[in-house]
């Protein structure tokens, strides 16, 4: 992995060049909560799928995750700050703009980036996040409590158990993740959502009980399309074939 330190924050990332002879438009991938670039994008085959489609693939570990710097103050995880990390990475690589795809928390970050810097976002893919970008504040706060518990053995809530287990599987810093979930809770107003004018694809599993409706969110945005990922919940939708095919087709068709 490579590292850079904008604004004094150490951010880890990978930069996978496009195949020889391909145009190589850059796609920036922004992972979800408690994940990292490998778990979200490498293992499920996204990097291979996008490379084979001719794209340069760039993926970072968000602050507090993976090999990037950890913080324990929730204020350090404001969505605007995490979007700025993405913008700083584009600057570091000398890229005037990129297609940006985020999943779950990464989709929230992508939306904030597209709103604040539409000139830098060629198109946006919001995976695992629908109307709760506007009507909701992300994952339940109880997940932070579950992450800070001495052990996950006594947890009974389904989502608390799931995220505690996932965070342990990814060998994450549990204290940093608890701070992150408390700090990354910024929604957009309906008026702000409408201001996201870049071509946008919104994809959510039909069994996802976290994201909210992709169709309701797409109806708010002036240039958005919604895709259902059949039979998939929040976790299993990430690497689904339908999702990948929809993204490749979307990227091929955007201006």
C-alpha positions as CSV (number, residue, x, y, z in Angstrom):
1,X,0.0,0.0,0.0
2,X,0.9,3.6,-0.5
3,X,0.5,6.4,2.1
4,X,0.2,10.1,2.1
5,X,-0.5,12.6,4.8
6,X,-2.8,15.5,3.8
7,X,-3.7,17.8,6.7
8,X,-1.5,15.8,9.0
9,X,-3.7,12.6,8.6
10,X,-2.0,9.4,7.4
11,X,-4.1,7.8,4.7
12,X,-3.3,4.4,3.1
13,X,-4.4,3.7,-0.4
14,X,-3.9,1.4,-3.4
15,X,-3.7,2.6,-7.1
16,X,-4.2,-0.1,-9.6
17,X,-3.4,1.0,-13.2
18,X,-5.8,0.2,-16.1
19,X,-4.8,-2.6,-18.4
20,X,-2.4,-1.7,-21.3
21,X,-4.3,0.0,-24.1
22,X,-7.3,0.9,-22.0
23,X,-8.5,4.5,-21.6
24,X,-8.0,4.1,-17.9
25,X,-10.6,6.6,-16.5
26,X,-10.0,6.6,-12.7
27,X,-12.6,5.2,-10.3
28,X,-12.2,6.0,-6.6
29,X,-13.6,3.4,-4.2
30,X,-14.8,4.4,-0.7
31,X,-15.5,1.5,1.6
32,X,-18.1,1.1,4.3
33,X,-18.0,1.2,8.1
34,X,-15.7,-1.3,9.9
35,X,-14.4,-2.5,6.5
36,X,-11.3,-1.5,4.6
37,X,-10.3,-1.3,0.9
38,X,-9.4,-5.1,0.8
39,X,-12.5,-6.4,2.4
40,X,-14.9,-4.1,0.5
41,X,-13.3,-4.0,-2.9
42,X,-10.5,-6.5,-3.4
43,X,-11.9,-9.7,-2.0
44,X,-15.4,-9.3,-3.6
45,X,-13.7,-8.9,-7.0
46,X,-14.5,-5.2,-7.6
47,X,-11.0,-4.3,-8.4
48,X,-10.7,-7.1,-11.0
49,X,-14.2,-6.3,-12.5
50,X,-13.3,-2.6,-12.9
51,X,-9.8,-3.3,-14.2
52,X,-11.1,-5.7,-16.8
53,X,-13.6,-3.0,-17.9
54,X,-10.6,-0.7,-18.6
55,X,-10.6,1.5,-15.5
56,X,-7.8,2.6,-13.2
57,X,-8.9,1.6,-9.7
58,X,-8.0,3.7,-6.6
59,X,-9.2,2.6,-3.2
60,X,-8.3,4.2,0.2
61,X,-8.6,3.0,3.8
62,X,-10.8,5.6,5.4
63,X,-9.5,7.3,8.5
64,X,-10.0,5.1,11.5
65,X,-10.0,2.0,9.3
66,X,-7.4,-0.4,7.9
67,X,-3.9,1.0,7.7
68,X,-5.0,4.6,7.9
69,X,-4.6,6.7,11.0
70,X,-6.9,6.1,14.0
71,X,-8.7,8.8,16.0
72,X,-10.8,8.5,19.1
73,X,-12.7,11.8,19.0
74,X,-16.0,11.6,17.1
75,X,-15.5,15.1,15.7
76,X,-12.6,13.7,13.6
77,X,-15.1,11.6,11.6
78,X,-17.4,14.3,10.3
79,X,-18.5,13.3,6.8
80,X,-17.1,16.5,5.4
81,X,-13.7,15.6,6.8
82,X,-13.8,12.1,5.4
83,X,-14.9,13.5,2.0
84,X,-12.0,15.9,2.2
85,X,-9.6,12.9,2.6
86,X,-11.0,11.6,-0.8
87,X,-10.5,15.0,-2.4
88,X,-7.0,15.2,-1.0
89,X,-6.2,11.8,-2.6
90,X,-7.4,13.0,-6.0
91,X,-5.1,16.1,-5.5
92,X,-2.2,13.9,-4.4
93,X,-2.6,11.8,-7.6
94,X,-3.0,14.8,-9.8
95,X,-6.5,13.8,-10.9
96,X,-8.9,16.6,-11.8
97,X,-11.9,14.3,-11.4
98,X,-12.9,10.7,-11.0
99,X,-15.9,8.5,-10.9
100,X,-16.5,7.8,-7.2
101,X,-18.2,4.7,-5.8
102,X,-19.0,4.3,-2.1
103,X,-20.7,1.6,-0.1
104,X,-22.8,2.3,3.0
105,X,-20.8,4.8,5.0
106,X,-18.6,5.2,1.9
107,X,-21.7,6.1,-0.1
108,X,-22.6,8.8,2.5
109,X,-19.0,10.2,2.1
110,X,-19.4,10.0,-1.7
111,X,-22.6,12.0,-1.6
112,X,-21.0,14.7,0.6
113,X,-18.1,14.9,-1.8
114,X,-20.4,15.1,-4.9
115,X,-22.4,17.9,-3.2
116,X,-19.4,20.0,-2.1
117,X,-17.2,19.4,-5.2
118,X,-19.3,18.4,-8.2
119,X,-16.5,19.5,-10.5
120,X,-14.3,16.7,-9.2
121,X,-16.9,13.9,-9.3
122,X,-17.6,12.7,-12.8
123,X,-20.3,10.3,-11.6
124,X,-21.3,8.8,-8.3
125,X,-22.3,5.3,-7.3
126,X,-24.1,5.0,-4.0
127,X,-24.2,1.4,-2.9
128,X,-26.0,0.2,0.3
129,X,-27.5,3.6,1.0
130,X,-30.9,4.8,-0.1
131,X,-33.3,7.3,1.4
132,X,-31.5,7.1,4.7
133,X,-29.0,9.5,3.3
134,X,-31.7,12.1,3.9
135,X,-34.2,10.4,6.3
136,X,-31.8,8.9,8.9
137,X,-28.4,9.2,10.5
138,X,-26.7,6.0,9.5
139,X,-26.2,3.0,11.7
140,X,-27.9,2.8,15.2
141,X,-25.8,4.4,18.0
142,X,-26.1,1.2,19.9
143,X,-23.5,-0.3,17.6
144,X,-20.9,2.1,19.2
145,X,-21.8,0.7,22.6
146,X,-21.5,-2.9,21.3
147,X,-18.0,-2.1,19.9
148,X,-16.9,-0.7,23.3
149,X,-18.3,-3.7,25.3
150,X,-15.6,-5.9,26.9
151,X,-16.8,-8.8,24.8
152,X,-19.5,-9.4,22.2
153,X,-20.6,-12.7,23.8
154,X,-23.5,-11.1,25.7
155,X,-24.9,-9.0,22.8
156,X,-28.5,-9.9,21.8
157,X,-29.4,-7.2,19.2
158,X,-28.9,-8.6,15.7
159,X,-27.2,-5.5,14.2
160,X,-25.0,-5.0,17.3
161,X,-23.8,-8.6,17.1
162,X,-23.3,-8.4,13.3
163,X,-21.1,-5.3,13.4
164,X,-19.2,-6.4,16.4
165,X,-18.4,-9.7,14.8
166,X,-17.5,-8.0,11.5
167,X,-15.2,-5.5,13.2
168,X,-13.4,-8.3,14.9
169,X,-13.0,-10.3,11.7
170,X,-11.4,-7.3,10.0
171,X,-9.2,-6.8,13.0
172,X,-10.3,-3.2,13.4
173,X,-9.6,-0.8,16.2
174,X,-12.9,-1.0,18.1
175,X,-12.5,2.3,19.9
176,X,-11.8,4.1,16.7
177,X,-14.8,2.6,15.1
178,X,-17.0,3.6,18.0
179,X,-15.8,7.2,17.6
180,X,-16.4,6.9,13.9
181,X,-20.0,5.8,14.2
182,X,-20.7,8.6,16.6
183,X,-19.1,11.2,14.3
184,X,-20.2,10.2,10.8
185,X,-23.9,10.9,11.2
186,X,-24.5,13.8,8.9
187,X,-27.5,13.6,6.6
188,X,-28.3,15.8,3.6
189,X,-31.5,17.8,3.4
190,X,-33.8,17.2,0.5
191,X,-32.7,20.4,-1.0
192,X,-29.0,19.4,-0.7
193,X,-29.8,16.0,-2.3
194,X,-31.4,17.7,-5.2
195,X,-28.2,19.7,-5.7
196,X,-26.3,16.5,-6.5
197,X,-26.5,16.9,-10.3
198,X,-23.8,14.4,-11.4
199,X,-24.9,11.1,-13.0
200,X,-25.7,8.9,-10.0
201,X,-26.4,5.2,-9.6
202,X,-28.1,4.1,-6.4
203,X,-28.0,0.3,-5.7
204,X,-29.5,-1.4,-2.6
205,X,-30.2,-5.0,-1.8
206,X,-33.9,-5.9,-1.6
207,X,-33.4,-7.4,1.8
208,X,-31.3,-4.5,3.1
209,X,-32.9,-3.2,6.3
210,X,-30.3,-0.5,6.9
211,X,-30.1,1.5,3.7
212,X,-33.6,2.6,3.0
213,X,-35.3,2.8,-0.5
214,X,-33.0,3.5,-3.4
215,X,-36.0,4.6,-5.5
216,X,-37.1,7.2,-3.0
217,X,-33.6,8.7,-3.0
218,X,-33.2,8.5,-6.8
219,X,-36.5,10.4,-7.2
220,X,-35.0,13.4,-5.3
221,X,-31.8,13.6,-7.4
222,X,-32.1,15.3,-10.8
223,X,-29.8,12.7,-12.6
224,X,-30.1,9.4,-10.7
225,X,-31.1,5.8,-11.4
226,X,-32.0,3.2,-8.8
227,X,-31.2,-0.5,-9.0
228,X,-32.5,-3.3,-6.8
229,X,-30.0,-6.0,-5.9
230,X,-32.4,-9.1,-5.7
231,X,-32.4,-11.1,-2.5
232,X,-29.4,-9.5,-0.9
233,X,-29.0,-7.9,2.5
234,X,-26.7,-5.1,3.5
235,X,-23.6,-7.3,3.7
236,X,-24.2,-9.7,0.8
237,X,-25.1,-7.0,-1.7
238,X,-21.5,-5.7,-1.8
239,X,-20.1,-8.3,-4.2
240,X,-23.3,-9.3,-6.1
241,X,-23.1,-9.9,-9.8
242,X,-26.2,-7.8,-10.5
243,X,-24.6,-4.9,-8.7
244,X,-21.3,-5.2,-10.7
245,X,-23.1,-5.5,-14.0
246,X,-25.2,-2.4,-13.2
247,X,-22.1,-0.4,-12.3
248,X,-20.1,-1.4,-15.3
249,X,-23.0,-0.5,-17.6
250,X,-23.6,2.8,-15.8
251,X,-19.9,3.8,-16.1
252,X,-19.8,2.9,-19.7
253,X,-22.9,5.0,-20.4
254,X,-22.3,8.2,-18.4
255,X,-21.0,11.3,-20.3
